[in-house]
Amino acid sequence: MALAEAEARTEALRQHLNQASHAYHVLAEPILPDQEYDRLYRELLELEERHPQLVRPDSPTQRVGEPVEAGLASVVHAIPLLSLDNIFNVEELPKWEQRLRRQLSVADQPLAYSCELKVDGVALALRYEDGLLVKGATRGDGHRGEEITASVRTIRSIPLRLRCADPPAWVEVRGEAFLAEATFSAINQQRRQQDEVPFANARNACAGTLRQLDPQVVASRKVDFLAYGLHLSPEQPQPRQQLAALDWLRAAGFKIDAQAQRCDHLVGVQQFYQHWNLQRHHLPYGTDGVVVKLNDLALQQQAGHTQRAPRWAVAMKFSQTEARTTLRKLVAQVGRTGVITPVAEFDPVELEGSTVARATLNNADRIAVLTKGVGLHVGDTLVVRKAGGVIPEVVRVEPCSHPGEPLAFPRHCPECGSLLVRESKESKGLEAATRCVNRGCPAILRCALRHWASRDALDIDGLGRERIEQLAERGLVHTIDDVYRLQEADLTALEGWASPSARSVLQSLESSRQQPWHRVLYGLGIPHVGTANAKVLAQAFPSAEQLAEAFSSDRKFIVDHLEGIGLKTATALQKWLAEPGNRRLLTQLEA
């Protein structure tokens, strides 16, 4: 076959196979029998092998590439990929709309909404240039994620080339990668057969799959994708409504939420939510709520966003499934700030796709409320659910008719034995908490080090839970800054450490010195200072000295002038900076 003839044939095969793939994976309307698709695919593959110069990036043969040799690269989102604020019942919806109206300065103007099902998966950002897929990334912290382009290319419901006659110079598509329930069940069945630990839920399985370095593995797990948002290059005509944006995405070759609906008032939103709260179990994929968005995109722009979430959208979470079980034990956990958290251990129960055997009880006040002052006993019946569909919590306690052993809240730290200190809301202005105030408590140190080394903080590779336990037990670290004084000989003397792993950790520690100031602030574990307000603080006060000086004076001025910094955060930060040991730690870390 002459080159010109081969070129024409490969182009025809590419178009035909891509059309068939779109019909099967996006429209669920097959136009080719499987055997015919396979025959044409093999023909295209043979032509491309004979004429490598004819291979195109949008060819169906290019969906699965070679394994990635290095780890996943970090990528900055040109347009932040933010999270959503949550509400948990329809009664909260009018309050959300009132806040939105105040932000928009519209008291009586009718507001229309787009209602879409919230797929329980992994948020992705896809970038197309001149119609071709060039990059795929995870949300990460909303500003920086992981590049997973090789994995994204294996997802059949993501077009490699947009189905546009005149594609935009660039477009960013946002959507949710997920595993259908049947696919997830098949994956776990296979893992059990291979003596591998099954995934806890479909979201975890999807996230772990996308981070695989081998695209062959990703392709075999049949990840799906629903698109829900886009940002078009400015020369393009822009959709004016959210539902029009969904129409654009569908025309470009994406699968969208077929249930999406315009609602012209909150009553319609509530009806949509109530319908799917009852019917969601009939869907082929997991959904944990409804996303309500302003339908007018100009009003979305006007409403803007906070550090973590848009003001023009909210996730209405579905009511959670509850289960009854029997209390067996009460254990106390020590957090990085010394707060003692009681945890109930009970007979295992199935909750929304996973097995649960323990749940937090928050604090002593919560136990008193749940038990009406009677206290907990072995054998009590607990009613548990997953808060937000994720975190197990106890919602009710039903005392046993024949109470067993009393389970009292501890008076001494379970780790160091120090007498615990009870803080009240009135005296501290913070949460009611019981704390271990021993600065040398090994549990506090371990938690602080784990937080310092975590991905969102200093991101220190190789310094995980077990190794931190070793360092603390051997007395090699007593404060966070001690890790920067470790020597190779200190590490190789520990069980399981060889010279290469020791050098790798030391190199990662040295690299962490170059992390930006906002990561250091977050890594210090100051109460109420999360990733978002750490960035606000770091931008306003670029050094530890400036931060300390600012918070040594009137904290109300800071609250009034820094968006996202409330009185609770300012009070906690001022209290933290007043501790001489913390000021010394900041000085040591800056050295």
C-alpha positions in Angstrom: 0.0 0.0 0.0 1.4 3.4 -1.0 2.0 6.0 1.7 -0.7 8.3 0.4 -3.2 5.5 0.4 -2.1 4.4 3.9 -2.5 7.9 5.2 -6.1 8.2 3.9 -6.9 4.8 5.3 -5.5 5.5 8.8 -7.4 8.8 8.9 -10.6 7.1 8.0 -10.1 4.3 10.5 -9.3 6.9 13.3 -12.4 8.8 12.6 -14.6 5.7 12.5 -13.1 4.1 15.6 -13.3 7.4 17.6 -16.9 7.8 16.6 -17.7 4.2 17.6 -15.9 4.7 21.0 -17.8 7.9 21.7 -21.1 6.1 20.8 -20.3 3.2 23.2 -18.6 4.9 26.2 -20.4 8.3 26.2 -23.8 7.8 24.5 -24.2 4.2 25.5 -25.5 3.6 22.0 -23.1 1.1 20.3 -22.8 1.5 16.5 -20.2 -1.3 15.9 -20.2 -4.9 17.1 -17.2 -5.7 19.3 -15.7 -8.0 16.8 -15.9 -5.4 14.0 -14.3 -2.7 16.3 -11.5 -5.1 17.2 -10.9 -6.0 13.5 -10.7 -2.3 12.5 -8.5 -1.5 15.5 -6.0 -4.2 14.6 -5.9 -2.9 11.0 -5.1 0.6 12.2 -2.5 -0.7 14.6 -0.8 -2.6 11.8 -0.8 0.5 9.5 0.7 2.7 12.2 3.4 0.1 12.9 4.3 0.0 9.2 4.2 3.8 8.9 5.1 5.4 12.3 5.0 8.9 10.8 1.2 8.4 10.5 0.6 8.0 14.2 -1.5 10.9 15.7 -2.0 11.8 19.3 -5.8 11.4 18.9 -5.5 7.8 17.5 -7.4 5.2 19.6 -4.1 3.2 19.6 -2.5 6.0 21.7 -4.8 5.8 24.7 -2.6 3.4 26.6 1.1 4.4 26.6 4.2 3.1 28.3 4.6 3.1 32.1 5.7 6.4 33.7 9.3 5.9 34.9 9.3 8.6 37.6 6.8 9.6 40.2 3.9 11.9 39.4 4.8 15.5 38.7 3.2 18.4 40.5 1.2 20.8 38.3 -0.1 24.3 39.1 -3.8 24.9 38.2 -3.9 28.1 36.1 -7.5 28.3 37.2 -8.0 27.1 40.8 -10.0 23.8 41.1 -11.8 24.5 44.3 -13.9 22.4 46.7 -17.5 22.9 47.6 -19.1 24.0 50.8 -21.6 21.5 52.2 -25.1 21.6 53.7 -26.7 18.6 55.2 -30.5 19.3 55.0 -33.0 21.3 53.0 -33.5 23.7 56.0 -30.0 25.1 55.4 -30.7 26.0 51.8 -32.6 29.3 52.3 -29.8 30.5 54.6 -27.3 29.7 51.9 -29.4 31.7 49.3 -29.6 34.6 51.7 -25.8 34.8 52.0 -25.6 34.6 48.2 -28.1 37.4 47.7 -26.1 39.6 50.2 -22.9 38.9 48.2 -24.7 39.8 44.9 -26.6 42.7 46.4 -29.9 41.4 45.0 -32.8 41.2 47.4 -35.8 40.4 45.2 -34.3 39.4 41.8 -35.3 35.8 40.8 -32.4 33.4 40.9 -32.3 30.3 38.7 -30.2 27.3 39.7 -28.7 24.3 37.9 -29.1 21.1 39.9 -26.7 18.2 39.2 -25.9 15.0 41.0 -22.7 15.0 43.0 -20.8 11.9 41.7 -18.7 10.3 44.4 -15.3 10.3 42.6 -12.1 12.2 42.0 -12.2 15.8 40.6 -10.0 16.3 37.5 -8.9 19.2 35.3 -8.3 18.5 31.6 -6.6 20.9 29.3 -7.1 20.9 25.5 -5.1 23.0 23.1 -6.4 23.4 19.5 -8.8 20.6 20.3 -6.2 18.0 21.5 -6.0 16.7 25.0 -2.6 17.9 26.4 -2.8 17.6 30.2 -4.8 15.9 32.9 -4.4 16.7 36.6 -6.0 15.9 40.0 -7.5 18.6 42.3 -4.8 18.4 44.9 -5.2 21.4 47.2 -7.1 23.3 44.6 -4.1 25.3 43.5 -1.6 22.5 42.8 -2.4 18.9 41.8 -0.7 15.9 40.3 -0.3 15.4 36.6 -1.9 12.2 35.5 -2.1 12.7 31.7 -1.1 9.2 30.9 -3.9 7.8 33.1 -6.4 10.2 31.8 -5.8 9.2 28.2 -6.9 5.7 29.0 -10.4 6.8 30.1 -12.7 6.1 27.1 -15.3 8.7 28.0 -12.6 11.4 27.8 -12.1 12.5 24.1 -8.5 12.7 22.9 -9.7 15.3 20.4 -12.7 17.5 20.9 -15.6 16.9 18.6 -15.6 20.6 17.4 -15.4 21.8 13.8 -13.5 24.9 15.1 -11.9 24.0 18.4 -10.9 26.8 20.8 -7.3 27.8 21.2 -7.5 26.2 24.7 -10.2 25.0 27.0 -10.1 23.6 30.6 -12.7 21.0 31.3 -13.6 20.1 34.9 -15.3 16.9 35.9 -15.4 13.8 38.1 -13.6 10.5 37.4 -15.4 7.6 39.0 -15.9 3.8 39.0 -19.4 2.4 38.4 -20.6 0.2 41.2 -20.4 -3.0 39.1 -16.9 -2.1 38.0 -15.8 -1.5 41.6 -17.3 -4.8 42.7 -15.4 -6.6 40.0 -12.1 -5.0 40.9 -12.5 -6.0 44.6 -13.5 -9.5 43.7 -10.4 -9.8 41.6 -8.2 -8.4 44.4 -9.7 -11.0 46.9 -8.9 -13.8 44.4 -5.3 -12.5 44.2 -5.0 -12.3 48.1 -4.9 -8.5 47.9 -6.6 -6.1 50.3 -9.9 -4.9 48.7 -10.5 -1.2 48.4 -12.6 0.4 51.1 -14.8 2.2 48.7 -15.2 3.2 45.0 -13.7 6.7 45.5 -10.5 5.3 47.1 -10.3 2.7 44.3 -10.6 5.4 41.7 -8.1 7.7 43.3 -5.5 4.9 43.7 -6.1 3.8 40.1 -5.5 7.2 38.7 -2.2 7.5 40.6 -0.9 4.3 39.1 2.3 4.8 37.1 1.3 2.0 34.6 -1.5 3.1 32.2 -2.2 -0.5 31.4 -3.4 -1.0 35.0 -5.6 2.2 34.7 -7.1 1.1 31.4 -8.0 -2.4 32.8 -10.1 -0.8 35.6 -12.4 1.1 33.3 -12.5 4.4 35.0 -15.4 6.6 33.8 -15.8 10.5 33.6 -18.6 13.0 33.9 -17.8 16.6 32.8 -19.5 19.5 34.8 -17.6 22.7 34.0 -15.4 24.5 31.5 -13.2 27.6 31.0 -12.9 28.7 27.4 -10.2 30.8 25.8 -11.4 34.4 25.5 -11.8 34.6 21.7 -14.6 32.0 21.9 -18.3 32.7 22.3 -18.9 32.1 26.0 -21.9 30.2 27.4 -24.2 32.4 29.5 -25.7 29.6 31.6 -24.4 26.5 33.4 -26.8 24.3 31.5 -25.5 25.8 28.2 -22.0 25.0 29.4 -23.1 21.4 29.8 -24.6 21.4 26.3 -21.2 22.6 25.0 -19.5 19.8 26.8 -21.9 17.2 25.5 -21.4 18.5 21.9 -17.6 18.4 22.3 -17.8 14.7 23.1 -18.1 14.4 26.9 -20.5 12.5 29.0 -22.5 14.8 31.3 -25.0 14.3 34.1 -28.2 13.3 32.3 -30.2 14.2 35.4 -29.1 17.9 35.4 -32.1 20.2 35.7 -32.8 23.9 35.8 -34.8 25.0 38.9 -36.3 28.5 38.9 -36.7 28.7 42.7 -35.7 26.9 45.9 -38.8 24.8 46.0 -37.7 23.1 42.7 -34.2 22.6 44.2 -35.7 20.9 47.2 -37.9 18.7 45.1 -34.9 17.6 43.0 -32.9 16.8 46.1 -35.7 14.9 47.8 -36.4 12.8 44.6 -32.7 11.8 44.2 -32.3 11.2 48.0 -34.8 8.4 47.6 -33.8 7.2 44.1 -30.0 7.4 44.2 -29.6 3.7 44.9 -31.0 2.9 41.4 -28.1 4.7 39.7 -25.1 2.7 38.4 -22.6 4.9 40.2 -22.3 6.3 43.7 -23.6 9.8 44.4 -23.5 11.5 47.8 -25.5 14.6 47.2 -26.8 17.3 44.8 -24.7 20.2 43.6 -26.7 23.5 43.4 -25.2 26.2 41.2 -26.3 29.6 40.1 -27.3 29.0 36.5 -26.3 32.5 35.3 -22.5 32.4 34.7 -22.1 36.2 34.9 -23.6 36.1 38.4 -21.3 33.2 39.3 -18.4 35.5 38.3 -19.8 38.3 40.4 -20.3 36.1 43.5 -16.7 35.0 43.4 -15.2 32.5 45.8 -13.5 32.1 49.2 -10.1 30.6 49.7 -11.5 27.1 49.3 -14.9 27.1 47.6 -17.1 29.1 45.2 -19.9 31.2 46.8 -22.2 30.5 43.9 -22.5 26.7 44.5 -23.1 24.4 47.4 -23.3 20.6 47.8 -26.5 19.3 49.5 -25.4 16.0 51.0 -27.9 13.2 51.1 -29.1 11.9 54.4 -26.8 9.2 55.7 -27.6 5.6 56.4 -27.6 4.7 60.1 -26.6 1.4 61.8 -27.0 -0.1 65.3 -24.1 -1.8 67.0 -22.8 -2.7 70.5 -20.2 -0.7 72.4 -17.2 -2.8 73.5 -14.4 -0.3 74.5 -13.5 3.4 74.9 -10.0 4.5 74.0 -8.4 7.9 74.3 -6.3 9.3 71.4 -3.8 12.2 71.9 -3.7 14.7 69.1 -0.9 17.0 68.0 -2.1 19.9 70.2 -2.6 17.6 73.2 -6.4 17.3 72.8 -7.8 14.0 74.1 -10.3 12.5 71.7 -12.4 9.6 73.0 -13.0 6.9 70.4 -15.7 4.3 70.7 -14.8 0.7 69.6 -17.8 -1.4 68.7 -18.9 -4.5 66.8 -18.2 -4.1 63.1 -21.1 -2.8 60.9 -21.5 -2.1 57.2 -22.0 1.6 56.4 -22.3 3.0 52.9 -19.9 0.5 51.3 -17.3 0.0 54.1 -16.9 -1.8 57.4 -16.8 0.5 60.4 -15.7 -0.6 63.9 -14.8 2.7 65.6 -16.0 6.2 65.7 -15.0 9.5 67.4 -17.0 10.8 70.4 -15.4 14.2 70.1 -15.0 15.2 73.8 -16.4 14.7 77.3 -19.2 17.1 76.7 -20.4 15.1 73.7 -20.4 11.9 75.8 -22.5 13.6 78.5 -25.0 14.8 75.9 -25.3 11.4 74.2 -25.7 9.5 77.5 -27.8 12.2 79.2 -25.2 12.3 82.0 -25.3 8.6 82.7 -22.0 7.8 81.0 -21.0 4.9 78.7 -21.0 1.2 79.6 -19.8 -1.9 77.8 -22.9 -3.3 76.0 -24.6 0.0 75.3 -26.3 0.2 71.9 -24.8 2.8 69.6 -26.4 4.3 66.5 -23.7 5.3 64.1 -23.5 6.9 60.6 -21.0 8.5 58.4 -20.9 12.3 58.8 -20.8 13.8 55.3 -20.8 10.2 54.0 -17.1 9.8 55.1 -16.4 10.1 58.8 -18.0 7.6 61.2 -19.8 9.3 64.1 -22.1 8.2 67.0 -25.5 9.9 66.8 -27.3 8.2 69.7 -26.6 6.0 72.7 -29.2 3.6 74.0 -28.2 2.3 77.5 -28.1 -1.4 78.0 -30.8 -2.8 80.3 -28.1 -4.6 82.2 -25.1 -2.2 82.2 -21.6 -3.7 81.9 -18.3 -2.1 83.0 -18.4 1.7 83.1 -16.2 3.4 80.5 -15.1 6.6 82.1 -13.3 9.5 80.3 -9.6 9.4 81.4 -8.1 11.7 84.0 -4.5 11.1 83.0 -2.9 11.1 79.6 -2.8 7.5 78.2 0.7 8.1 76.8 2.7 10.0 79.4 0.5 9.7 82.5 0.3 13.5 83.1 -2.9 14.9 84.7 -5.2 16.1 82.0 -6.4 19.7 82.0 -10.0 20.6 81.2 -10.5 23.8 79.2 -13.9 25.5 79.1 -15.4 27.5 76.3 -16.0 30.5 78.5 -12.4 30.8 79.8 -10.6 30.1 76.5 -12.8 31.3 73.7 -11.9 28.1 71.8 -13.4 24.6 71.8 -14.2 22.8 75.0 -11.4 20.4 75.3 -9.4 18.1 77.6 -5.7 18.3 77.0 -2.4 16.9 77.9 -0.3 19.9 78.5 3.0 18.1 78.9 5.2 19.5 76.1 7.3 16.4 76.3 4.4 13.9 75.7 5.6 11.4 73.1 2.2 11.2 71.5 2.0 14.9 70.9 5.5 14.8 69.4 4.7 11.9 67.1 1.5 13.6 65.9 3.3 16.9 65.4 6.1 15.3 63.3 3.6 13.3 61.2 1.8 16.6 60.5 5.0 18.4 59.7 6.1 15.8 57.2 2.7 15.4 55.6 2.1 16.2 51.9 0.3 19.5 52.4 2.9 20.7 54.9 6.7 20.1 54.3 6.1 17.0 52.1 9.0 15.0 53.5 9.3 11.7 51.6 10.3 8.6 53.6 9.3 10.0 57.0 6.2 8.0 57.7 4.4 6.8 60.8 6.7 3.9 61.6 9.9 5.8 61.2 8.7 8.7 63.3 7.8 6.2 66.0 11.4 4.9 65.8 12.9 8.3 66.1 10.8 9.2 69.1 11.3 5.9 70.9 15.1 6.2 70.6 15.1 9.8 71.8 16.6 11.2 68.6 13.9 13.9 68.3 12.2 15.9 71.0 10.9 18.8 68.9 10.2 19.3 65.2 13.5 21.1 64.5 15.4 18.1 65.9 14.8 16.2 62.6 17.1 18.7 60.8 20.0 17.7 63.1 19.8 14.0 62.3 22.9 12.4 60.8 23.2 9.4 58.6 24.8 7.4 61.5 21.7 8.1 63.7 19.4 6.6 61.1 21.4 3.6 60.0 21.7 2.5 63.7 17.9 2.0 63.6 16.3 -1.3 62.6 15.3 -1.4 59.0 17.4 1.6 57.9 20.1 1.2 55.3 22.4 3.9 54.0 20.4 4.6 50.8 17.1 5.1 52.7 18.9 7.2 55.3 20.5 9.4 52.7 17.1 9.7 50.9 15.3 10.9 54.0 18.1 13.4 54.8 18.0 14.7 51.3 14.2 15.1 51.5 14.7 17.0 54.8 17.2 19.3 53.3 14.8 19.9 50.3 12.0 20.7 52.7 13.9 23.8 53.9 13.0 25.4 50.5 9.3 24.9 51.0 7.3 28.2 51.0 6.4 30.0 54.2 2.7 29.1 54.1 3.6 25.4 54.2 5.7 25.9 57.3 2.9 27.8 58.9 0.4 25.0 58.2 3.0 22.4 59.2 3.4 23.9 62.7 0.0 22.5 63.5 -1.4 25.7 65.1 -5.0 25.2 66.1 -7.5 26.5 63.4 -4.7 27.3 60.9 -5.4 25.2 57.8 -3.9 25.3 54.3 -6.2 28.1 53.1 -5.7 30.6 55.9 -2.0 29.7 56.2 -1.7 31.2 52.7 -3.5 34.3 53.7 -1.3 34.8 56.8 1.9 34.1 54.8 1.0 36.6 52.2 0.2 39.3 54.8 3.2 38.5 57.1 6.1 37.2 54.9 8.3 36.2 57.9 8.0 34.7 61.4 9.1 38.0 63.0 6.4 40.0 61.2 3.8 37.4 62.1 4.8 37.5 65.8 4.9 41.3 65.9 1.4 41.6 64.3 -0.2 39.2 66.7 1.4 40.7 69.8 -1.0 43.7 69.4 -4.7 44.0 68.6 -6.0 40.8 67.0 -9.3 42.5 66.1 -7.5 44.7 63.6 -6.2 41.5 61.9 -9.6 39.9 61.8 -11.1 43.0 60.3 -8.5 43.3 57.5 -7.6 39.8 56.5 -10.3 37.8 54.7 -10.6 34.3 56.0 -9.0 35.0 59.4 -11.7 34.9 62.0 -11.6 35.6 65.7 -11.2 31.9 66.6 -8.1 31.6 64.4 -6.6 34.9 65.5 -7.1 33.9 69.2 -5.5 30.5 68.7 -2.5 32.0 66.8 -2.0 34.7 69.4 -2.1 32.1 72.2 0.3 29.8 70.3 2.8 32.6 69.7 2.7 33.6 73.4 4.3 30.2 74.3 8.1 30.7 74.7 8.7 27.2 73.4 6.8 27.9 70.2 8.7 31.2 69.6 12.0 29.4 70.1 10.9 26.7 67.6 10.1 29.4 64.9 13.6 30.9 65.5 15.3 27.5 65.2 13.4 26.7 62.0 14.3 30.0 60.4 18.0 29.5 61.2 
